[in-house]
Amino acid sequence: MERKYDLVGVDGNAFSVVGYTQRALRETGHKDQIKDLKARAFSGDYNQLICVCLAYIDLANGDITVDELADHLPNNSNEHEL
């Protein structure tokens, strides 16, 4: 099954990435998740922003449920494994 939403090809600017993710959530009936998305995405560095947006894109695509979302979000820490 092809994914409807994907960050490939989206402008890499942080605001563009979050805006695209917000639109995906809105279009799939997850408007109630947008405030949480923005709070989590902008609470760390760019890597955290991308990881958070990817988790919410998975939600918009139906790959995960709202109940599973927390397991797919990065820790609220700025320490990242390389």
Buried (B, 14 or more C-beta within 10 A) or exposed (E): EEEEBEBEEBEEEBEEBBBBBBEBBEEBEBEEBBEBBBEBBEEBEEEBBBBBBBBBBBBBBEBBEEEEBEEBBBEEEEEEEE
